[in-house]
Amino acid sequence: MNKLSLALIAALMGSLAHAKLPAPDDAAKAKAAEAAAKTAWQGKVDAFQLCKSQDKAAAHYRKTAGSGAKPAAGTSAACTDPGPFVYTPPEQKPAEAASAPSAKPAAAAKKS
């Protein structure tokens, strides 16, 4: 009896896992786009901070190593600061353009 009830519970939980989620609305899509932009910006900030710390460590090494330490050719790339986070949402399509009838039915009507 216990095995049957466990199997029934597992089957019910499995059917709940296959439930379909509703499509995201425009506000959720906009929020997701902003979060993606902020994540990309944070990656640039992290890369900038890493670059600055590597430059600092290299400068300290060159200072303390003496005359034998010379920078390799072409390895001194300038770190670029990404600046503050600014998000500008993409332009939305006008509502009347999205709801306008397509040209295909009109072309099909002319052929008749």
C-alpha positions as CSV (number, residue, x, y, z in Angstrom):
1,M,0.0,0.0,0.0
2,N,2.9,2.3,0.8
3,K,4.5,1.7,-2.5
4,L,1.3,2.5,-4.4
5,S,0.8,5.7,-2.5
6,L,4.4,6.8,-3.1
7,A,4.0,6.1,-6.8
8,L,0.8,8.1,-6.9
9,I,2.4,11.0,-5.2
10,A,5.4,10.9,-7.5
11,A,3.1,10.8,-10.6
12,L,1.2,13.9,-9.3
13,M,4.4,15.8,-8.6
14,G,5.6,14.9,-12.1
15,S,2.5,16.2,-13.7
16,L,2.8,19.5,-11.7
17,A,6.4,19.9,-13.0
18,H,5.1,19.8,-16.6
19,A,2.7,22.7,-16.0
20,K,3.1,25.4,-18.6
21,L,4.1,28.9,-17.4
22,P,2.4,32.0,-18.8
23,A,4.3,34.0,-21.3
24,P,6.2,37.0,-19.8
25,D,4.6,40.4,-20.2
26,D,6.3,43.5,-21.5
27,A,7.3,44.7,-18.0
28,A,9.0,41.4,-17.2
29,K,10.8,41.4,-20.6
30,A,12.0,45.0,-19.9
31,K,13.2,44.1,-16.4
32,A,15.1,41.0,-17.8
33,A,16.7,43.2,-20.5
34,E,17.8,45.7,-17.9
35,A,19.2,42.9,-15.6
36,A,21.2,41.5,-18.6
37,A,22.6,44.9,-19.4
38,K,23.6,45.4,-15.7
39,T,25.3,42.0,-15.7
40,A,27.3,42.8,-18.8
41,W,28.3,46.2,-17.3
42,Q,29.4,44.5,-14.1
43,G,31.6,42.1,-16.1
44,K,33.3,45.2,-17.7
45,V,33.8,46.7,-14.2
46,D,35.3,43.5,-12.9
47,A,37.6,43.3,-15.9
48,F,38.7,46.9,-15.3
49,Q,39.4,46.3,-11.6
50,L,41.4,43.2,-12.5
51,C,43.4,45.1,-15.1
52,K,44.2,47.9,-12.5
53,S,45.3,45.4,-9.9
54,Q,47.5,43.6,-12.4
55,D,49.1,46.9,-13.4
56,K,49.7,47.7,-9.8
57,A,51.3,44.3,-9.1
58,A,53.5,44.6,-12.3
59,A,54.6,48.1,-11.3
60,H,55.5,46.9,-7.8
61,Y,57.5,44.0,-9.3
62,R,59.4,46.2,-11.7
63,K,60.2,48.6,-8.8
64,T,61.5,45.9,-6.5
65,A,63.1,43.4,-8.9
66,G,65.8,45.7,-9.9
67,S,67.3,46.3,-13.4
68,G,66.6,42.8,-14.7
69,A,62.8,43.4,-14.9
70,K,61.6,44.9,-18.1
71,P,58.0,44.9,-19.4
72,A,57.4,42.7,-22.4
73,A,56.7,44.5,-25.7
74,G,53.0,45.1,-26.4
75,T,51.7,43.9,-23.0
76,S,51.0,47.3,-21.5
77,A,47.4,47.9,-22.7
78,A,45.6,50.7,-21.0
79,C,42.7,49.7,-18.8
80,T,39.4,51.3,-19.9
81,D,37.0,52.4,-17.2
82,P,33.4,51.4,-18.2
83,G,31.9,54.4,-16.3
84,P,28.7,54.4,-14.3
85,F,25.8,52.1,-15.2
86,V,23.3,53.7,-17.6
87,Y,20.5,51.8,-19.1
88,T,18.5,53.1,-22.0
89,P,15.7,50.8,-23.0
90,P,15.2,49.9,-26.7
91,E,12.5,51.7,-28.6
92,Q,9.1,50.0,-28.5
93,K,7.1,49.4,-31.6
94,P,4.1,51.7,-32.0
95,A,0.8,49.9,-31.1
96,E,-0.9,50.8,-34.4
97,A,1.9,49.4,-36.5
98,A,1.8,46.1,-34.6
99,S,-1.9,45.8,-35.0
100,A,-2.1,46.9,-38.6
101,P,-3.3,44.2,-41.1
102,S,-0.6,42.7,-43.2
103,A,-0.3,43.3,-47.0
104,K,-0.7,39.6,-47.9
105,P,-4.5,39.4,-47.5
106,A,-4.9,42.6,-49.6
107,A,-2.7,41.2,-52.4
108,A,-4.6,37.9,-52.3
109,A,-7.9,39.8,-52.6
110,K,-6.7,41.7,-55.7
111,K,-5.8,38.4,-57.5
112,S,-9.4,37.2,-57.2
